[in-house]
Amino acid sequence: MLLPKKVKFRKWHTKRENPKKLRVETRGTTISFGSFALKAISSARVKSQQIESARKVMSRFAGKNGKIWTRIFPDRPYTQKAAEVGMGKGKGDPQGYCAEVRPGRVLFEIDGVPELSAKEALRKAGTKLPLKSKVITR
């Protein structure tokens, strides 16, 4: 799984978003490396386990000839309190890392495989993620 080598702060603030102000991504919105890509349509926090499972699905389709690029990195820690713990008494312990994804962000890119198998691989990878996505071509 992906995680940062070193972090400055163990726990981050929650960062509440106003659902009426839908912010779109400004960086990483175009295909840079491959021929086909998976682009986010909705926003979500993608955990490192979800990124890894999507990458595994794609690598099965790509085989030895295909090349895969992951364009998101989980650098935001998320916390969780233990089971059956009451309210209060501080924030929970860090459980892992996630990536904040906004609409328009390119998540994965693939190259070196036929168009049909690339699109199927990206479609299957999109089902592993907690957001809506679409397959785009260069």
C-alpha positions in Angstrom: 0.0 0.0 0.0 1.0 3.6 -0.6 1.9 5.9 2.3 4.2 8.8 2.8 7.8 8.2 4.1 7.5 10.9 6.7 4.7 13.3 7.8 4.9 16.6 9.7 1.6 16.1 11.6 0.1 12.7 12.6 -3.5 14.0 12.5 -5.1 16.5 10.2 -8.2 18.7 10.7 -11.3 17.2 9.1 -11.9 20.1 6.6 -15.6 20.4 6.1 -16.7 21.1 2.5 -19.8 23.0 1.5 -21.8 20.8 -1.0 -23.2 23.9 -2.7 -19.7 25.0 -3.7 -18.5 22.2 -5.9 -14.8 22.7 -6.4 -13.2 21.2 -9.5 -9.6 20.1 -10.0 -7.2 22.5 -11.7 -4.0 20.3 -11.7 -3.7 16.8 -13.2 -6.7 17.1 -15.5 -5.1 15.9 -18.8 -3.4 12.7 -20.0 0.3 13.1 -19.6 1.9 9.6 -20.0 -0.4 6.9 -21.4 -3.0 6.7 -24.2 -6.0 5.9 -22.1 -6.9 7.2 -18.6 -9.5 7.1 -15.8 -10.9 10.5 -14.9 -12.9 11.4 -11.8 -16.4 12.8 -12.3 -17.3 13.2 -8.6 -15.2 14.0 -5.5 -14.2 11.6 -2.7 -11.4 10.5 -0.4 -9.7 7.5 -1.9 -7.9 5.2 0.6 -4.6 3.7 -0.2 -6.1 0.2 -0.1 -8.6 1.2 -2.8 -5.8 2.6 -5.0 -3.9 -0.6 -4.6 -6.9 -2.8 -5.5 -7.6 -0.7 -8.6 -3.9 -1.0 -9.6 -4.0 -4.8 -9.2 -7.0 -5.1 -11.5 -5.4 -3.0 -14.1 -2.1 -4.8 -13.9 -3.8 -8.2 -14.6 -5.2 -6.8 -17.8 -2.0 -5.0 -18.9 0.2 -8.0 -18.7 3.9 -7.7 -19.3 3.6 -5.3 -22.3 1.3 -2.7 -20.6 2.5 0.3 -18.6 0.4 1.8 -15.8 0.7 5.2 -14.1 -0.9 6.1 -10.8 -1.6 9.9 -10.8 -2.8 10.2 -7.2 -1.0 9.6 -4.0 -2.5 9.2 -0.5 -0.8 11.7 1.8 -3.8 12.7 4.0 -4.0 10.7 7.3 -7.5 9.6 8.5 -8.3 8.5 12.0 -10.8 6.2 13.7 -11.8 5.7 17.3 -11.8 2.2 18.7 -15.1 0.2 18.8 -17.5 0.9 21.6 -15.7 4.1 22.8 -17.9 6.9 24.0 -18.1 10.4 22.7 -15.4 12.9 23.7 -11.9 11.9 25.1 -10.1 13.3 22.0 -9.5 12.2 18.4 -9.0 8.6 17.3 -5.7 7.1 16.3 -4.4 7.3 12.7 -5.7 4.3 10.6 -4.1 5.0 7.2 -3.8 7.5 4.4 -6.1 8.7 1.7 -6.0 11.0 -1.3 -8.5 13.8 -1.7 -9.9 13.6 -5.3 -12.0 16.4 -6.9 -13.9 16.2 -10.2 -11.7 16.4 -13.2 -8.6 14.6 -11.8 -6.9 11.9 -13.8 -6.5 8.9 -11.5 -4.8 6.2 -13.6 -3.2 6.0 -17.1 -2.4 3.0 -19.2 -0.5 2.4 -22.4 0.9 -0.5 -24.4 -2.3 -2.6 -24.6 -5.1 -2.7 -27.2 -7.9 -0.2 -26.8 -10.6 -2.7 -25.8 -8.6 -4.3 -23.0 -7.4 -0.9 -21.8 -10.9 0.5 -21.5 -12.1 -2.7 -19.8 -9.2 -2.5 -17.3 -9.9 1.1 -16.5 -13.6 0.4 -16.2 -13.0 -2.4 -13.7 -10.5 -0.2 -11.8 -13.2 2.5 -11.5 -15.6 0.0 -9.8 -13.0 -0.4 -7.0 -13.1 3.3 -6.2 -15.6 5.3 -4.1 -16.3 7.8 -6.8 -17.8 8.1 -10.3 -15.3 8.0 -13.1 -15.1 7.8 -16.9 -12.5 6.4 -19.3 -10.9 9.0 -21.6 -8.5 8.8 -24.5 -5.7 11.0 -25.7 
